[in-house]
Structures are given as structure tokens and as C-alpha cells.
Amino acid sequence: MEVLRIRLTDQLQGEISVPGDKSISHRAVMLGALAEGETRITNFLASDDCLRTAACMQHLGIEIEFNGGEVVVYGRGLEGLSEPDDLLDVGNSGTTIRLMSGILAGQSFSTFISGDASIRRRPMDRITKPLRLMGAEIIGRDQGNLAPLAIRGGNLKPITYRTEVASAQVKSAILLAGLFCDGWTEVIEPAKSRDHTEIMLQAFGVPVEVDDLSVRVRGKQPLQGCEIAVPGDLSSAAYFITAACLVPNADLFITNVGLNPSRTGIIDILTMMGADIQIVNQRRSMGELVGDLRVKTSRLKGVTIGGELVVRAIDEIPVLAVAAAFADGVTEIRDAAELKVKESNRIAAIAAELHKLGADVSELSDGIRIKGGKPLTGAVVSSHHDHRIALALAVAALRAEGETQITNADCISVSYPRFLQDLVQIGGVVIDT
Ligand code: S3P
């Protein structure tokens, strides 16, 4: 499916469960590899990104078994990785390159790591700087800011590090390197980013202390293999939550969704806009909050958002921009400059593509402004090779007059390989190509 063709849709109904959480699936494989004994992962997200993490671990000598939705990682302990005989290729996955670099910084052998054209443009100095401070040797283009990176570590010392941006990838890279240090490694963030690493480290038996914006991990402690049930990915559910708000006659029940408070900005923002979203059956699974969502057609109004709310919805800004295009009044999203260094420049990409559909959108230095209420008309739009742009445009297409064609839509498999089947199952009008 190079081109995804979607038509105006007048109803969305039914019950769906979205695939496993991407962030949690990556971490489960990484920590499972460093643990003693087996780690069983259910509802693992077998998408391009997470399979890259698994392949990297296999190249580092870890045995991993895939049995349908269940994955078994045969951990070899903190000292168990071995030197790979070739470059580690992370594909499109920022989480893989940044978190793996933290682990590789703890190894005394040499590794070379790189990825696709998007990865090779994304800033790496945010991790190479603290990892070098801990004692790792890292060489990369642009003085270590751009992949490919060559990493040789070992003999790390613990640090206390204040990050410049709220980033779970940076925080996690440092904490993972901290596993190989004697003593406590501390990361202090300007705002709280997603905390899946901290939660999962504790599930594997590693001492972790959290105090507001500071996280500390104690190194040289054995990880114990365990069972991890990955909750559904709220970032994937976000496309259906938004679609259910926008499409008339919509009533969707989305089961088993991760509701970690560091991720629920999308629910809070849509609720501020007037969305009818109910959370039911809240429960906890291995420290992570999980629940079911019921979403119905809603009349939305524009909002102004920034600060920690944007951090808690960082991957959902493109689809929020789509919601804003259908809301009454103006929406302004600020403090979102990080979006410029994601898989694509997501501010420029979503602004350009929504504009092609007829929306009134302007880019801001650190965000986006959308004047809602202009009817959208189907057009040929581009994913910019970014899964979240393709998925957000698919939601816009459900409410654009006629047909929308999204080019380079294959990238959807980075996070949500079965998106089309799920969309069709609830009534989305997709044209078979
Ligand atoms: C992720 C952290 C976020 C997010 C990305 C996944 C993670 O990136 O955008 O999709 O799994 O740690 P940053 O750490 O760059 O904000």
C-alpha cells in the first residue's frame, strides 16, 4: 500500500483493541535482554520499530522467540551482550538508537549504529553528551551529533544530569547506562517525560527513586526476568479517539488502553475541547495504569495549550491539529518545538498537508495555529515518510469531502501495521488499491 485512499465516512461504531504500546514493547525487549532468565512479553507490538530493537538485541547475542503475540527473551544478564559483527540498523526508530546507545555505552566492545535517512538527520548530541560524561567514547558525524555513531564504553561512572529538553529517550539512555555504573545515576528533567523505563526497571527488581522531576537508578543490580503484559498504545488509540469525536454517529469502545498519566495529554486536551470521552475499568498492570475508553461524536471548540500538557501529548500533536481543524474557533499549540526534530518536522508537515485539504493553518516558531471550521475537501497529501503524519491525515480524510489519497503511507507499519483493518472494522470507508 503505497497510496492510502480514504473517503468521507458518516459513521464509526463498535469495539476495538489497539495494538501494544510501542514505548513499552521496546523497553520490554531491552530489559529482558539484560535480565537473568526468561522474560515473557504478551501483546508485544510487532511493528517495524520494535522489531528493529529485537533485531539489534539478536545481533548482540540474545536469543528471542516470537510465537504469535507472545515474545520470549532469553536474558543473559548485565554482562551478557557480545560484540556484533556488523552495523546495528535501527531503521526509523529514534527510541531504538537512543536507548540502545545507553546500553552500548556500558559495553567494553565497539558497536556501530545507524538508521534510515530520517534517523541520520535527528539530533544525537542530547544523548552523546551525557554518555560521554559518564565515560563512553562516541564518534559520530557533526562531532557526535549525527548517526552513524561508533560507541565504545565500559567503566562508566555515575552522574547527575539535568536534561535541556523533557525527553524520555534521553532520560532512558542515561538511566540504562546507569545500570552499568557503581552507585546512583540521576536525571533531572525540565518537565516530566513518559516514565515507562522507571516503572519497568522496578518490575525487573532494580532500585529506582523518583522525586518530582528527578529519577535515580542504582547500578550493578541484577535484573530478574519477568512477565510483561503490554497495554494497548494510547498513541495508536488517539487516531480512533479523534475520529470518533469528528465523525457523526460515532460510538466506539476501545479496550485495554495504556493510561499512564505521562501519556494522557490527548484525553485531557480533547476533553477541554468538549469531547465525550469516558474512561472505565481502570486497573494497574506491572505498575502501568490501563483502562477502556468510550468515545462518541462530539462538538469541539478551539483551545490554547502549551507546557506540560504538550509534553504529555507530544506524539499526538498532529492528530490534535486535525481535531482543531474541525473545532469551532482558534486552537493554538505552543511549546512544541521538539516536534521539528521527530521522524519529520511534524509542525511543517501537518501544516502543509492540512492546508492542501483546505484548512486554515499557520506555523508558529514553537507550534501551530489552526482556525477551525473550514470544510475540508479530499486531495492528494503526503505522509512525509512519517507514520504519525500518515495516521493523522487518515483521520482528516474521514471528514474531508470526496476522496483523499495519502502517498508514502507504508510508513504506518512503523507503529500500527494493522491500522487499515481496524479502521475498516469500525466502518471507515477505505478504497482497496
Ligand atoms: C519515546 C519518547 C518520545 C516520543 C517517542 C517515543 C520513548 O520521544 O516522541 O515517540 O519511547 O521514549 P522524545 O524522548 O524524543 O521526546
Residues whose N, C-alpha, C, O or C-beta is under 5 A from the ligand:
A	BS01	S3P	S23 T95 A166 S167 A168 Q169 V170 I314 D315
